[in-house]
Amino acid sequence: MAEKCLLIVDVQRGFINPWTAHIPAAVEALQGGYQRVIVTRFFNPAGSFYRRLIGWQRLARDSADFPLAFTPPEGAPVIDKPTYTCVGPKFLQTLAGWGVGRVHVCGIATDNCVLKCAVDLFEAGIEPVVLAGACASHGGDDCHAAGIKLLRRFIGDRQVVD
């Protein structure tokens, strides 16, 4: 399994702010270098723990926050997810079918969804490589830096590249 793909995590209108404004252009520039690209979109269902425990009310499927903030390549699968991660049996089956053994991860937010996807890939035996320059956190630069620090501990210093 030598193939690689690009996983673009949650680059959506509702996550764009001054700390993440550069990410849509960054992922659009990156995606042309990959044969395989997968895109995720987070949605926040009514009654979710995001709403009840964290107080995060945004990103309902029918909201203006939900759409992607960039144009993915034609034919790229878009996975809608009500969780931090997209890594599960169907996702892993897709990677296996493509012969993918390494996934380059970028997007929003370094300190939660990007981190969770990368760690879940690691634990599933798929090599994650986090493209730090194409990641950011809507929580700010300190949250992005915390995510990078934790990623280096979780998946290895060499697996986080600038």
Secondary structure, DSSP 8 states (H G I E B T S, - for coil): --EEEEEEE--BGGG-STTTTTHHHHHHHHHTT-S-EEEEEE---TT-HIIIII------TTSTTSSBSS---TT--EEEESSS---SHHHHHHHHHHTEEEEEEEEE-TTTHHHHHHHHHHHTT-EEEEEEEEEE-TT-HHHHHHHHHHHHHHH-GGGEE-
